[in-house]
Amino acid sequence: MAKDKIIDELITFINDSPTSWHAVEHVKTKLIEAGFQELKEEESWSIAFGGKYFVIRNGSSIVAFQTPTDEPTHLKIVASHTDSPSFKLKSNPEYLVENMLMLGVEVYGSPLLTSWLNRDLKIAGRVFYLDKHNKKQSSLVALDDFPVVIPQLAIHLDRKANENGPLLKHQEHLAAVAALDVKTPYLEKILKAELNAKTLLSFDLFLVPTEKASLIGYEKQMIASYRIDSLLSVHACLKALLNVKKPSLKKLKAFVFFDHEEVGSTSTQGANSPFLSQTLERIFLSLHFGKEDYFKMIANSLLISVDLAHAMHPNYKEKHEPHHQPLLNKGIVIKQNANLRYASNGYSTAHIVELCQKNKIPYQFFVSRNDMPCGSTIGPLNASQTGIETIDIGVAQLSMHSCRELAATQDQLDMCQLLTKFLNT
């Protein structure tokens, strides 16, 4: 029953989190329910020993932590990201082609483009506007009642599409059909009605699939959804911190979820920003400890960067390194790369292997082929920004960066168990 509850919570979280802002809002709600107190970056902090707190930046990145009952000498932290590859609406998205209203988009990150064609997509994100009293507001939206679609060229007009694949030019071929025979401005009218707004100021809006997450396969062994990368990781990190029932004597326990991992993390709220370091320093300042104490803690710390990993694809086995082929349903994936595209090294890996062995949690290793470039994560960026020893791990998945990704439910349960053991041991 407990396992079913965890997966049900995961599905609810995914369905409620079409964008980074929605995901952080969901996390915020769960933290407040668990007794965490929100801190504001623009205000002075008053932090107590044995307390639970969180701070949000730009609505899409968040750090949550539990302070120990005495001077913090160790930091245990789990980390992930809130964004996923998608299509972002341009500032002036609307234009007409004959009687069809089109929405122009920019490609966000590296989505598997063909997977987004011919799917029902909705518009979701955040909007800034003036209300009826000329007061500036911001709200999250998910326009379920106004789906759009990116139509593919018919096979009759592209006879070699199945042999060569459709050649998709980002500027010309990825605009979405939103409506027929309507007057502009179309989107502005919808948003004003949705928000009861007087004037629209700006927005960050994305196209996201309308299809819900679902369990598939024998005995519902797999989960299929958009944003498995990396909402599975966010969910597991959140569960782990919420499972810390009592504060430690000396250990500061935390999670951090960054936005913009899919586009390089170079932003005020990305992993390449000082958000985490500044938050940790402010914790020490509020607890009346100095820089020396802070640096001593950093040297005694471990950060687990939790993202997704490439499972061995049964139809493309040759694409994987022959001796490092993670499988769905076979446990935690430890990701390694000699050129430090992942932050794992022998020291940090030993901690996780020991923890898995002690708790009988299955684990496996991923290394890319020597002749194939390796992806990366927030792990190396966190390590270089904070100086904290870091390891990259994840749940194995198929169809990474697709509109519909696939992972094993038992692997997610294993990840929740591992991270919980890490923060509580």
N, C-alpha and C positions, 0 to 999 in steps of 0.2 A: 504493500500500500504506500509506503514512504517513497519508493522508487517511482510509482505512478504519479504521486503528488509532485515530485521534483520535475518530471517531464511535463506535466500539465502546467506547472508554473512557467517553465521554459517557453512553452507554446504561447501562453498568454503574453509573456514578455515580448516575444518576437512580433506577435500580431499587434501589440500596442506601440511598437517602436519602429515606425517606417523611416525615421531619420535620427540623426545624432541627438537632436534636441528632444525628441520624444523619448529616446532611450534614457537620457539623463533625468528627465522628468519622472519616468517610471522608477528609476533608482532612487531618486530623492524621496518619493512617496514611501518606498519600502524602508529607507533609513529613518525617516521621521516616525513611522509606525514602530520601529525598533528602539526609539528613544534617542536617536542621534540629533544633535543640535546644529543648525546651520550657522556658519560664519560667513561674513561678508569681507571681501578683499579690501574694500574701501573704508572699513571700520577697524577700530582697535579690537584685538582679541583678548578675551579673558578665558584661559583654558585651565582646567583643574586636573589633578591627578585622578586617574580612574574614570575619565570622562569619554564621551563618544561625540565626534564632531564630523562635519563635512563642509567643503567649500567648493563652489561651482564657478567656472570661468566661461564667459560667453554663452552660457546655457548648454554647451555641448561637451565640456570636459569637467571632470569632478575628481576630487581627492576626499576620501573618507578615512577616518582613523580612530583608534582607541588608544588613549594614553595609559601608560602603566601606573602603578600605585607609588612608584619611587622614581628616582632619576633614570631616564631611558638610556640604556647602554647598548641596546641592540634594536635593529629595525627589521621587521619582516614585512615585505610588501609584495602584493600581486598586482599586475598591470595588464591592461589591454586597450583596445580602441573602439570607438563608438560609430565610426563611419564605414560605409561600404561603397563600392563602385556603383555609379549611377549616371543619370543625365540631369544636369542642372539647367533650369530655365534661364535664358538670357534676360537682361534687364528690360529690353523691349522685345518680348517673345512673339507677339502676334503679327501675322501677315496673311494675306489672302493669295491663294492660287485658284483662280476661277471662283467657284462658289465654296471652296473649302478653306476653313480657318485653320491655319497651321501654328504650331508653337515651336519656335526655334530653341535649341538646347546646345549646351556645351557638354562634352564628355568629361565626367568626373572620375578620375582614377583610370583604371584599366578594365572596364567591364568586358565580358565576352559578348561582343556586339550582337552576333546572330541570335543569341538566346533571348534578346529583348524584342525581337521583331514579332509582330502579330499577337502581342499579348495585351490584355487589358491593364492599363496603367492609370494610377491616380496621381494627383498633384498633392505633395505634402511638404511641410517645412515650417518656417516661421515668417511672420509678416509684421512690419512696423507701420503704424498708422496713427492718425489723429481721430479720436472719438468725437462724439457729438458736442463735447464741451471743449474741443480743441486741445485735449490732453494727449500727449504721446503715449502710445501703448504698444505692446508686442504680444502676439498670441501665436500658438501653434495651431496648424490646420492640417487636415487630411480630408481632401475633397472626394469622399466616396461616391457622391452622386453625379460626378462629372468626369467619368473615365475617358481616356484618350488612347490612341494606338499608333504605333509606328508600322505602317504597312510595308510588306515586302513586295518586290516586283514579281509578277507572276512568272512561272516557269516558261510559259509560251513566249515571253519577252526577254528571257535570259536563259537560253537553252542549255548553257553549260554551268548553271548555278550549282547543280548537284555534283558535277565533276570538279570544278575549280573553286567552288564556294562563291557566294556573292561578294563582289568588290564594293565595299561600303565606304563612300567618301563622307567624312564627318560633317562637312558643311552642307552638302546637297541631299544626303540620303537618310538622315536620322531625325528629321523634324517629325513631330507627331500631328496627326489629324485630330482636331478637337471638336469641330462642329461643322455643320453645313448651313449655308444660307442664313448666317447671323451677322449682326452688325458689330463692329468693334467700338469701344473696347469690351471684349468678352470676359477676359479673366478678371479685370478690374471690377466689373459689375458683380461677378460671382463673389469675389473676396469681400467687397463692401457689404453685400447682403449677409454673407457668412459671419462677419465680424461686427456688423452694425457700425461700420466705420464711415467717417465723414470724408477723409482724405487718405489715400495710400501714400506712404513715404518710401518704403523699400521692402524687399523680400529676399529670402534665401529659400527657393522652392525647387524640389526635385521630382522627377517621375519615379514612381515606385510601383511594383506589382500589386494588383488588388487581391491576388490569390493568397489564401491563408496558409500558414504552416500546417503540415499534416504528417501523420505517422503512416509508414508504408512497410510492406514486406511481411514475412512470416512473423507472427506474434508481435507485430509493430516494432521491428528491430531497428528501423531507420527513421530519421526525420528529414523531410524535404521542405525547403523554404528559401526565400530570399533572406539575405543578411545573416545566414549561419556564420559567415566570416564578418564580424567576430562577436556576434551577440551571444553565441554559445560560451565564449570566453568571459564576457562581461557577466553573464548569468552565474557562471561557476565562481568567479571572484566575489561577486556580491553574496552568494550563498555562504562562502567560506567566512567572510567577515561577520555576517549575521550569526553564524554559528559559534562565534567567540562569545561565550556567555559571561566570563569573568575576566577582568583586566589582569594582565601579567604584572609581576613584580618589577621587572626591568625592561621588558620588550614593548616597543611601540609597534602596533600592528595596523596595517593600512592597505587600501587599494587606490589605484589611480587609473582612470579611463580618459584617454586622450582622443581628441578629434583629429582629423586630417592625416591619419596614417596612410591612407590610400593615395595621397597627393604629395607625400614627402615630409609631412610633419612640421614644415617650417611656417609656423604661425604663432600667435600669442598663446594659443591653447593646445598646440601640438607637442609631441614628445621632444622636439628640438627646441622647445622654449624653456624658460626657467620656472615654469609653473610648479613643478614638483619640488625643486630645490628651494624655491621661495617659501612654499608652504611648510616644508620641514624646518627651515630656519625660523619662521615665525612661531612654530610650535615651541621651539627651544627658547626663543625670546620671551614668549608669554609665560613659560614655566620658570623663567629667571635663571637659565643656564647660558653659558657663553659659547663662543666659537670653538674653543678647544674641546668642550664637551660634545659639541655637534660633530666635529671631525672624528672624534673617537667613536661615536656611534656609527658614522658612515663606514668606518673600517670594520665594524662588527656586523654588517648588514648583508642581507641577500634579497634580491629582487627577482621574482619569477615573471617573465614576460610571457603572457598566454595569448596565443593566436591560433590559427588553424594550420594544418599541415597537409601536404599532398598525399592522399592514399594511393596505393598502386591501382592504376586504372586497368581493368581486365581486358579492355580492347586495345590498349596501347602499352603493354608491359615493357616494350623496348625503350620507352621514354624514361624509365626509372633506373637508378643505379642498381645493378644486379643483386648486391648484398645488403641493400638498405631500401626495402620496399614495404613501408607501413601498410597494414591492412585495416579495413573497417572492423570494428568490434574486437580489436586485439590490444586495446589499452593506450596509455599516454605515449605521445610521440616526443622524443627529445631531438631537437633540431640542431645540427652542427654544420659549420662551414669554415674551412681553413682561412678564408679571406674576411672573416668576421662579418659576413652578412647576417649571421646570427651571433648572439653574444655568448653562447655556451662555450665553456672550456672544461678541462678535466676537473678543476676544483669545484666549480658550480654544479657540474653534472654529477659528481660524487654525492652531493647532498641529496639530489632528487632520486638517484638510483637507490641509495640507502633507505630513503623514506618509502619508496615503492616496495622494496624488498621486505622491510619491517612490517608493512601493512598489507602485503600480498596483493598489491595493485600491479596489474600487468603494464609493461612498458616496452617500447620499441624505439629504434633510431631512424632518423631521416638524414641522408646526405644526397645532394644532387649529383648527377652524372658530371664527370670532368669536362665533357663537351657541351654542357648545357648551363646557361646562366642561372644563378640562384636568386630567388626573391629575398626580401628582407622584412624586418619587423621594427617595432619600437624598441626592442631589446638593446641593440648597439647604441641607439641614440640616448636611451636612459642611462646606460653605463657611462657614456662619455660626458653627459651633462651632470650626473650626480656623483660619479666615482664609486657607485655601489656595485658590488659583484652581482652579475646577472646571468640568468640562464633562459633560453628560449624553449618553450614546450608548446604542445597544442593537441587538439583532437584531430584525427585524420578525417579528410573529407574528399568527395569527388565534386567535379564541376565548379572548382573555385572561381569566383568572380562572375559566375553565371547569374542569370535572373532567378534560377531555381537550383540551389545547391543541395548536397546530400551528405549526411553523416549518420553514425550509429548512436543510438540512444545509450547503450551501455558504456560507450566511451565517454559520454558526457557525465554519466553517473560516476565513473572512475575519476574524472577530472574534479568533480565536486568533492569527492572523498579526499583526493590528494591535497588539494588546496586547503581544505578544512584541517587536515592533519598537519600541514605545514604551519598554519597560523596558530594551532593549538599545542604543538609539540615544543 
